[in-house]
Amino acid sequence: MNEITRIFVVKALMEADKRFNHNHGPDGKFTSGSGAASGVDKSSVNAIINKRPKSLKIGKREKTRLSHQIATEFPNLKADGKVHNYSNRNHFYRFSVNDFGSYNFHYKIKIVGNEDFIKQIRKKGL
C-alpha cells in the first residue's frame, strides 16, 4: 500500500466514525435505547406477521390485454359492483366491472409465493 492510498483509507475511516449514529445497532438498523432491538421476536413461530403482498403496477398494454381476455372468457359479467378474481400467466388480479370490456383493477400480485394469501381471498373475498 503506498502513502497516498494509506492517507485516503485513514481519512475515509475518520469520516465513517463521524457519521456513526448511536441510535443504530451494529447491523445498521434503527434501535431504541441501548442499541438492542426491541419488539417482536421474529425467531419464534408465533411471531410471524402475515402481511398482504404488495400490489404491482398494471401498465396500459397489460390492462388492454387483460380486458380483452376477461371479456372473451367471461362475456356475461355485469357492472353490479362485485369484485372478481382472475388468474393469468404468473399473476393474480382482483377487478370490478365498469362496463362490458371496461374494468377497474384493484390489485395484482404474483402467484408464486402468495398461494396461501390467494386461497384466503378466494374463500373470504377480502
C-alpha positions in Angstrom: 0.0 0.0 0.0 1.5 3.3 -1.0 1.4 6.5 1.1 -1.4 8.2 -0.9 -3.6 5.1 -0.6 -2.9 4.9 3.2 -3.9 8.6 3.7 -7.1 8.0 1.7 -8.0 5.0 3.8 -7.4 6.8 7.1 -9.5 9.8 6.0 -12.3 7.5 5.0 -12.3 5.7 8.3 -12.3 9.1 10.1 -15.3 10.3 8.1 -17.2 7.0 8.8 -16.6 7.5 12.5 -18.1 11.0 12.4 -21.3 9.6 10.8 -21.8 7.0 13.5 -25.2 7.2 15.0 -25.7 5.8 18.5 -29.4 5.0 17.7 -28.3 2.4 15.1 -27.2 -1.1 16.0 -24.2 -2.9 14.6 -26.3 -4.1 11.6 -27.2 -0.5 10.7 -30.9 -0.8 11.6 -32.6 1.7 13.9 -32.9 0.7 17.5 -34.3 2.5 20.5 -32.4 2.8 23.7 -29.1 1.0 24.2 -28.7 -0.3 20.7 -30.5 -3.6 21.2 -33.5 -4.3 19.0 -36.8 -4.5 20.8 -40.3 -5.5 19.8 -41.4 -8.8 18.2 -39.1 -11.7 18.4 -39.1 -12.9 14.8 -37.3 -16.1 15.6 -40.3 -17.7 17.2 -43.0 -19.4 15.1 -45.8 -17.5 16.9 -44.4 -14.1 16.0 -44.9 -14.4 12.2 -46.6 -11.4 10.9 -48.7 -12.1 7.7 -48.8 -9.0 5.5 -50.7 -8.5 2.4 -48.4 -8.8 -0.6 -47.6 -5.5 -2.2 -49.7 -4.8 -5.2 -47.8 -4.5 -8.5 -48.5 -1.8 -11.1 -50.5 -2.7 -14.2 -49.4 -1.0 -17.4 -51.7 0.2 -20.2 -50.8 -2.7 -22.5 -51.4 -5.2 -19.7 -54.8 -3.6 -18.9 -55.8 -3.8 -22.5 -54.6 -7.4 -22.8 -56.4 -8.4 -19.6 -59.6 -6.6 -20.6 -59.7 -8.5 -23.9 -59.1 -11.8 -22.2 -61.7 -11.2 -19.4 -64.3 -10.1 -21.9 -63.6 -13.2 -24.0 -63.6 -15.7 -21.1 -66.5 -14.1 -19.1 -68.8 -12.3 -21.6 -71.7 -12.2 -19.1 -70.1 -10.2 -16.3 -72.3 -7.3 -15.3 -71.4 -4.0 -13.7 -73.0 -4.9 -10.4 -70.2 -3.7 -8.0 -68.9 -7.2 -7.3 -65.2 -7.8 -7.1 -64.0 -10.7 -9.2 -60.7 -12.7 -9.2 -58.7 -13.6 -12.2 -55.5 -15.7 -12.6 -53.5 -15.2 -15.7 -49.9 -16.3 -16.5 -47.9 -15.6 -13.3 -50.2 -13.1 -11.6 -53.5 -13.0 -9.7 -55.8 -10.0 -10.2 -58.8 -8.5 -8.4 -61.1 -6.4 -10.5 -64.6 -5.0 -10.8 -66.7 -4.4 -13.9 -67.4 -0.8 -15.1 -69.0 -1.7 -18.4 -68.5 -4.6 -20.9 -64.8 -4.5 -21.7 -64.0 -1.8 -19.2 -62.7 -3.0 -15.8 -61.3 -1.4 -12.6 -58.3 -3.4 -11.5 -57.9 -3.3 -7.7 -54.6 -5.1 -7.4 -52.1 -7.6 -9.0 -49.9 -10.0 -7.1 -47.5 -12.7 -8.1 -48.9 -16.2 -7.7 -45.7 -17.9 -6.7 -45.0 -17.4 -3.0 -48.5 -16.0 -2.3 -50.6 -19.1 -2.7 -51.9 -19.0 0.9 -53.0 -15.4 0.6 -54.7 -16.1 -2.7 -56.5 -19.1 -1.2 -57.8 -16.8 1.7 -59.0 -14.2 -0.8 -60.9 -16.8 -2.8 -62.6 -18.2 0.3 -63.3 -15.0 2.2 -63.4 -12.4 -0.7 -61.1 -10.0 1.1 
